[in-house]
């Protein structure tokens, strides 16, 4: 699991399993237009066909926006620790 940097933009998490990448943004609420744009812009600027996801507690923004999936999620407990590093994308 990595943090992605794309110029001045940042992707919260970049997961890699073998040669497959998944880009993920996480935000509590996307109902404000400025928040929606802030979370989507880094993913919109990635020019490949790997999966791009935004996870949110917001039940109103779920959907598919030009190939970027916005999914509602619930906070649960995690038993495993994950280490992070910065990945230039």
Secondary structure, 3 states (H helix, E strand, C coil): CEEEEECCEEEEEEEEECCEEEEEEEECCCCCHHHHHHHHHHHHCCCCCCEEEEEECCCCCCEEECCEEEEECCCCCCCCCCCCCEEEC
